[in-house]
Amino acid sequence: MNRAVALDIGTRRIGVALSDSAGTVATPYEVVQRSGDRARDHRRIAVLVDEAGADVVVVGLPLSLDGSLGPAARAILAEVDELRAALDVEVVTWDERLSTVEAERSLRTMGVKKGDRRRVVDQVAATVILQSWLDAGRSRG
């Protein structure tokens, strides 16, 4: 298995996480600041995916707590369509419910100050998304 990249797409920032080459461990990688130009942001992501040697991009899908597609999830799906056109690798979505909450909790537990958490929470959330996806793939076989 090659590497996987995960994205936690937000309106201001995109958190990026990367798996190890064995596909077992996710680690925070980078935060892409939104430029106001989605195509430009997607080109930056394409560079990161290429540098990482990834063959799949996992995008967190913010489903509603009941599992339905709300406005945020629909907006992400529209961007996923654009990413699929911009990237030369498979782009999949993965349920990210509560990933940011889990990331915030982890950072708080580690004693990271609030101002510092804001800078890294997106890549930690992407790491939570990717680790969940990796774990589910391993359990499937």
C-alpha positions in Angstrom: 0.0 0.0 0.0 1.2 3.5 -0.8 0.5 6.4 1.5 -2.9 8.0 2.1 -3.5 11.7 2.7 -6.5 12.9 4.7 -8.0 16.3 4.5 -10.1 18.1 7.1 -11.6 20.8 4.9 -12.6 24.0 6.6 -13.5 27.5 5.4 -10.2 29.1 6.6 -7.9 26.1 6.7 -7.4 22.6 5.4 -5.8 20.2 7.8 -3.6 17.6 6.1 -2.5 14.2 7.6 -0.4 11.5 6.1 -0.2 7.8 6.7 3.0 5.8 7.0 3.9 3.6 4.0 2.4 0.5 5.7 -1.0 2.2 6.0 -1.2 1.7 9.7 -0.4 5.0 11.4 -1.6 8.5 10.6 0.4 11.6 11.5 -0.3 15.4 11.2 1.4 16.7 8.1 0.4 20.3 7.3 -2.2 23.0 7.4 -3.1 24.7 4.1 -4.3 28.2 4.7 -7.3 29.0 2.4 -6.3 31.5 -0.3 -9.8 32.5 -1.4 -9.1 30.7 -4.7 -10.2 27.0 -4.5 -8.4 26.0 -7.6 -5.1 27.4 -6.1 -5.8 25.6 -2.8 -6.4 22.3 -4.8 -3.1 22.8 -6.7 -1.3 23.1 -3.3 -3.0 19.9 -2.2 -2.0 18.2 -5.4 1.6 19.1 -4.7 1.4 17.7 -1.2 -0.2 14.5 -2.4 2.5 14.1 -5.1 5.3 14.8 -2.6 3.8 12.2 -0.2 3.5 9.6 -2.9 -0.1 9.0 -1.9 -2.5 7.0 -4.0 -5.6 8.0 -2.1 -7.0 11.1 -0.5 -9.5 10.7 2.3 -11.7 13.7 2.8 -13.6 14.1 6.1 -17.4 14.3 5.5 -19.2 16.2 8.2 -22.4 14.3 8.5 -25.1 15.4 10.9 -25.2 13.5 14.2 -28.1 11.4 12.8 -26.0 10.5 9.8 -27.8 12.7 7.3 -26.3 15.1 4.8 -26.6 18.6 6.1 -25.5 21.9 4.4 -21.8 21.4 5.5 -21.6 17.9 4.1 -23.2 19.0 0.8 -20.6 21.8 0.5 -17.8 19.3 1.1 -19.2 16.9 -1.5 -19.2 19.7 -4.0 -15.6 20.4 -3.2 -14.8 16.7 -3.4 -16.0 16.7 -7.0 -13.6 19.5 -7.7 -10.8 17.7 -6.0 -11.5 14.5 -8.0 -11.0 16.7 -11.2 -7.8 18.3 -9.9 -6.0 15.2 -8.4 -4.6 12.2 -10.2 -5.5 9.9 -7.3 -8.6 8.3 -5.9 -10.6 10.7 -3.6 -12.9 9.1 -1.0 -15.0 10.6 1.8 -15.1 9.3 5.3 -17.4 10.1 8.2 -15.7 12.7 10.3 -18.4 13.3 12.9 -16.8 14.6 16.1 -13.2 14.5 14.7 -12.6 18.1 15.6 -14.0 17.6 19.1 -11.7 14.6 19.5 -8.8 16.6 18.2 -9.5 19.5 20.6 -9.8 17.1 23.5 -6.5 15.4 22.7 -4.7 18.8 22.4 -6.2 20.0 25.7 -5.2 16.7 27.4 -1.6 17.3 26.1 -1.6 20.7 27.6 -1.5 22.7 24.4 -2.6 26.3 25.0 -5.8 27.5 23.3 -4.1 29.9 20.9 -1.7 27.1 19.9 -4.5 24.6 19.5 -6.2 26.8 16.9 -3.1 26.6 14.7 -2.9 22.8 14.8 -6.4 21.5 15.4 -7.1 21.1 11.7 -4.2 18.8 11.0 -4.9 16.8 14.2 -8.6 16.4 13.1 -7.3 15.2 9.7 -5.1 12.7 11.6 -8.2 11.5 13.5 -10.1 11.1 10.2 -7.2 9.2 8.6 -6.6 6.9 11.5 -10.2 6.0 11.7 -10.2 5.2 7.9 -7.0 3.2 8.2 -8.3 1.2 11.2 -11.6 0.4 9.4 -9.7 -0.8 6.4 -7.6 -3.1 8.5 -10.6 -4.5 10.3 -12.3 -5.2 6.9 -9.3 -7.4 5.9 
